[in-house]
Amino acid sequence: MTEKLYEYSEEFLEYLLDVRGYSETSIVTYGIALRQMMNVSHFYEEDGVSILDITPFRFEIVKNNKKTIVKKLSAIRSFMKYLEDLCQLPVKLIGDESIKVPQSLPKPIEERYISEVLSKANLEEKVLISMLYGLGLRISELSLLKLEDIKGEWIQIQGKGNKVRELPLLPELQKLIRVYTKEKNPKTYLFEKGNAPMNTAQLRYILTKIFKEAGLKVTPHQLRHSFATHLLNNGARISDVSELLGHETMATTQVYTKLGSVKKMQEYMQAHPLASK
């Protein structure tokens, strides 16, 4: 079956060059994408239907930039249309659904690195890191957090669009906040400088400085993403994580499940005994 697909791909490239008038550069680009796809994908027949599963190919190109991925998938879709329209060979394509990961989505920080930095941080730094990572807060939400919003085992967060959400406070975080407020004695806001709340730039500076000393480049947004990713990786329900993050829809949160699936597939491809054969 695979040899048959290679033959059709060569005919397709000739068709693009001779009939459609594609440039030689485009032909080379299409050829590379098709060969890469066929080298790792599964082409088989089931109940009289030809099936091409490009899932392994999708995981192989996941680290390519978005523009490259789009071009490669476009080449494959054009090839599928050629098979169906001109070769009268309808092929069911599996693994073609989009995996959309926003370019701004930062890589989660490993738990061990966060623990290591926390062990060396001073009291203010510990509270800052723990609030961002332990609650998944946005840096702007933390900047304007008032003491009156911290109510025992719960904390009230004023989120985007003035939407309020209540988050549970971990026992260790409750204890840390009590120690911090007793020592620092803030008046209105959790983080203050003078009589005003610390702005996002001031909080970001404290955070990046402590992680930089550990040899890591970390942003507040990364800690929020780490919060969500680590919860989902440990079995939390996506609906609960979505609510904790203050997302308007679960579609925004689903990007983390896509990232988790990619990681699981990569681990599977490396770990399974047949993967090395």
For each residue, the residues with C-beta under 8 A, 3 or more apart:
1: 4 5 43 44 45 50
2: 5 6 38 43
3: 6 7
4: 1 7 8 43
5: 1 2 8 9 38 43 52
6: 2 3 9 10 38
7: 3 4 10 11
8: 4 5 11 12 79 82 83 87 89
9: 5 6 12 13 31 34 35 38 79
10: 6 7 13 14
11: 7 8 14 15 87
12: 8 9 15 16 30 34 78 79 82 83
13: 9 10 16 17 27 30 31 34
14: 10 11 17 18
15: 11 12 18 19 20 82 86
16: 12 13 19 20 22 26 27 30
17: 13 14 20 21 22 24 27
18: 14 15
19: 15 16
20: 15 16 17
21: 17
22: 16 17 26 27 30
23: 26 27
24: 17 27 28
25: 28 29
26: 16 22 23 29 30
27: 13 16 17 22 23 24 30 31
28: 24 25 31 32
29: 25 26 32 33 71 75
30: 12 13 16 22 26 27 33 34 75 78 79
31: 9 13 27 28 34 35
32: 28 29 35 36
33: 29 30 36 37 71 72 75 76
34: 9 12 13 30 31 37 38 75 76 79
35: 9 31 32 38 39
36: 32 33 39 40 57 60 61 72
37: 33 34 40 41 54 57 72 76
38: 2 5 6 9 34 35 41 43
39: 35 36
40: 36 37 56 57 60
41: 37 38 52 53 54 55 56 57 95
42: 51 52 53 56
43: 1 2 4 5 38 50 51 52 53
44: 1 50 51 53
45: 1 48 49 50 51
46: 49 51
47:
48: 45
49: 45 46 90 92
50: 1 43 44 45 89 90 91 92
51: 42 43 44 45 46 91 92 94
52: 5 41 42 43 80 91 92 93 94
53: 41 42 43 44 56 94 95
54: 37 41 57 58 76 93 94 95 96
55: 41 58 59 94 95 265
56: 40 41 42 53 59 60 95 269
57: 36 37 40 41 54 60 61 95
58: 54 55 61 62 95 99
59: 55 56 62 262 265 266 269
60: 36 40 56 57
61: 36 57 58 64 68 69 72
62: 58 59 69 99 262
63:
64: 61 68 69 72
65: 68 69
66: 69 70 103
67: 70 71
68: 61 64 65 71 72
69: 61 62 64 65 66 72 73
70: 66 67 73 74
71: 29 33 67 68 74 75
72: 33 36 37 61 64 68 69 75 76
73: 69 70 76 77 96
74: 70 71 77 78
75: 29 30 33 34 71 72 78 79
76: 33 34 37 54 72 73 79 80 93 96
77: 73 74 80 81 93 96
78: 12 30 74 75 81 82
79: 8 9 12 30 34 75 76 82 83
80: 52 76 77 83 84 91 93
81: 77 78 84 85
82: 8 12 15 78 79 85 86 87
83: 8 12 79 80 86 87 89 90 91
84: 80 81 87 88 89 90 91
85: 81 82
86: 15 82 83
87: 8 11 82 83 84
88: 84
89: 8 50 83 84
90: 49 50 83 84
91: 50 51 52 80 83 84
92: 49 50 51 52
93: 52 54 76 77 80 96
94: 51 52 53 54 55
95: 41 53 54 55 56 57 58
96: 54 73 76 77 93
97:
98:
99: 58 62 258 262
100: 255 258
101: 105 255 258 259
102: 105 255
103: 66
104:
105: 101 102 225 255 259
106: 219 221 222 225
107: 222 225
108: 222 225 226 229 230 259
109: 113 114 216 218 222 223 226
110: 113 114
111: 114 115 226 230
112: 115 116
113: 109 110 116 117 214 216
114: 109 110 111 117 118 129 133 223 226
115: 111 112 118 119
116: 112 113 119 120 214
117: 113 114 120 121 129 210 211 214 216
118: 114 115 121 126 129 130
119: 115 116
120: 116 117 210 213 214
121: 117 118 125 126 129 210
122: 125 126
123: 126 127 179 180 183 184
124: 127 128 180 184 191 206
125: 121 122 128 129 206 207 210
126: 118 121 122 123 129 130 176 180
127: 123 124 130 131 176 177 180 190
128: 124 125 131 132 142 191 203 206 207
129: 114 117 118 121 125 126 132 133 207 210 223
130: 118 126 127 133 134 172 173 176
131: 127 128 134 135 137 142 145 173 190
132: 128 129 135 136 137 139 142 207 220 223 224 227
133: 114 129 130 136 223 226 227
134: 130 131 170 173 227
135: 131 132 155 157 167 169 173 227 244
136: 132 133 224 227 228 244 245
137: 131 132 141 142 145 157 224
138: 141 142 159 160 220 221 224 246
139: 132 142 143 200 203 204 220 221
140: 143 144 200
141: 137 138 144 145 157 158 159
142: 128 131 132 137 138 139 145 190 191 203 220
143: 139 140 191 197 198 199 200 203
144: 140 141 158 189 197
145: 131 137 141 142 149 150 155 157 189 190 191
146: 149 188 189 190
147: 150 181 186 187 188 189 190
148:
149: 145 146 155 156 157 158
150: 145 147 155 156 169 177 190
151: 154 155 156
152: 169 174
153: 168 169 174
154: 151 166 167 168 169
155: 135 145 149 150 151 166 167 169
156: 149 150 151 164 165 166
157: 135 137 141 145 149 164 165 166 167 246
158: 141 144 149 162 163 164
159: 138 141 162 163 164 165 246
160: 138 163 246
161:
162: 158 159
163: 158 159 160 246
164: 156 157 158 159
165: 156 157 159 243 244 246
166: 154 155 156 157
167: 135 154 155 157 244
168: 153 154
169: 135 150 152 153 154 155 173 174 177
170: 134 173 174
171: 174 175
172: 130 175 176
173: 130 131 134 135 169 170 176 177
174: 152 153 169 170 171 177 178
175: 171 172 178 179
176: 126 127 130 172 173 179 180
177: 127 150 169 173 174 180 181 190
178: 174 175 181 182
179: 123 175 176 182 183
180: 123 124 126 127 176 177 183 184 190
181: 147 177 178 184 185 186 190
182: 178 179 185
183: 123 179 180
184: 123 124 180 181
185: 181 182
186: 147 181 189 190 191 192
187: 147 192 195
188: 146 147 192 197
189: 144 145 146 147 186 192 196 197 198
190: 127 131 142 145 146 147 150 177 180 181 186
191: 124 128 142 143 145 186 197 198 202 203
192: 186 187 188 189 195 196 197 198
193: 196 197 198 202
194:
195: 187 192
196: 189 192 193
197: 143 144 188 189 191 192 193
198: 143 189 191 192 193 202 203
199: 143 202 203
200: 139 140 143 203 204 220
201: 204 205
202: 191 193 198 199 205 206
203: 128 139 142 143 191 198 199 200 206 207 220
204: 139 200 201 207 208 219 220
205: 201 202 208 209
206: 124 125 128 202 203 209 210
207: 125 128 129 132 203 204 210 211 218 219 220 223
208: 204 205 211 212 217 218 219
209: 205 206 212 213
210: 117 120 121 125 129 206 207 213 214
211: 117 207 208 214 216 217 218
212: 208 209 215 216 217
213: 120 209 210
214: 113 116 117 120 210 211
215: 212
216: 109 113 117 211 212
217: 208 211 212
218: 109 207 208 211 222 223
219: 106 204 207 208 222 223
220: 132 138 139 142 200 203 204 207 223 224
221: 106 138 139 224 225
222: 106 107 108 109 218 219 225 226
223: 109 114 129 132 133 207 218 219 220 226 227
224: 132 136 137 138 220 221 227 228 245
225: 105 106 107 108 221 222 228 229 256
226: 108 109 111 114 133 222 223 229 230
227: 132 133 134 135 136 223 224 230 231 244 245
228: 136 224 225 231 232 241 244 245 253 256
229: 108 225 226 232 233 256 259 260
230: 108 111 226 227 233 234
231: 227 228 234 236 240 241 244
232: 228 229 235 236 238 241 256 257 260
233: 229 230 260
234: 230 231
235: 232
236: 231 232 240 241
237: 240 241
238: 232 241 242 250 253 254 256 257
239: 242 243 250
240: 231 236 237 243 244
241: 228 231 232 236 237 238 244 245 253 256
242: 238 239 245 247 249 250 252 253
243: 165 239 240 246 247
244: 135 136 165 167 227 228 231 240 241
245: 136 224 227 228 241 242 252 253
246: 138 157 159 160 163 165 243
247: 242 243 250 252 253
248: 252
249: 242 252
250: 238 239 242 247 253 254
251: 254
252: 242 245 247 248 249 255
253: 228 238 241 242 245 247 250 256 257
254: 238 250 251 257 258
255: 100 101 102 105 252 258 259
256: 225 228 229 232 238 241 253 259 260
257: 232 238 253 254 260 261
258: 99 100 101 254 255 261 262
259: 101 105 108 229 255 256 262 263
260: 229 232 233 256 257 263 264
261: 257 258 264 265
262: 59 62 99 258 259 265 266
263: 259 260 266 267
264: 260 261 267 268
265: 55 59 261 262 268 269
266: 59 262 263 269 270
267: 263 264 270 271
268: 264 265 271 272 275
269: 56 59 265 266 272 275
270: 266 267 275
271: 267 268 275
272: 268 269 275
273: 276 277
274: 277
275: 268 269 270 271 272
276: 273
277: 273 274
